[in-house]
Amino acid sequence: MNISENQGIAGKLIIKKYDLNGALQERVSAGNDITKNGRDLVARLFNADLATWDTVNKVPTVKRVTKVKLGTSDKAFDPAHTSLQGPVKEWETKIVSIDKKDASDSRVMLTIKGELDESQCNGEIKEAGLFTDDDVMYNRVTFGAINKSDQFRFTLIWEITF
């Protein structure tokens, strides 16, 4: 019997723009691309020889994705890039949930959610990326310009399915 699986890792960013009264003003969704360093990060999860080492506990470690950065560039994706092309702001992400799809689907979805209040990251935004504590860029997404001002709050939801 030949059993195979060919579903790759897929991700998308959803940006919801709300006015100060909480009314949704804009919703943008864009698929992301995984960088070479991001693929190496995933590989380190499976191979202790590729992981960094916690010298105190003498165990392999892999830095977690903890930050989202936003930028101003819509430059084409290059898997060799190690940073955004026009950085603006970064903040810590909060992992909201890890959900399995229904029983007929063997995939898992990780949802990472971030919030920007009216005072944060004001200006034109065209790109975003997920980063580890030590600034390894896992992935990058570009989208049409979104103008962020002190009149709006953003909710950013990154869905990664694997």
Buried (B, 14 or more C-beta within 10 A) or exposed (E): EEEEEEEEBBBBBBBBBBEEEEEEEEEBEBEBBBBEBBEEBEEBEEEEEEBEEEEEEEEBEBBEBBBBBBBBBEBEBEEEBEBBBBBBBBBEBEEEEEEEEEEEEEBEBBBBBBEBEBEBBBEEBBBBBBBBEEEBBBBBBBBEEBEBEEEBBBBBBBBBBE
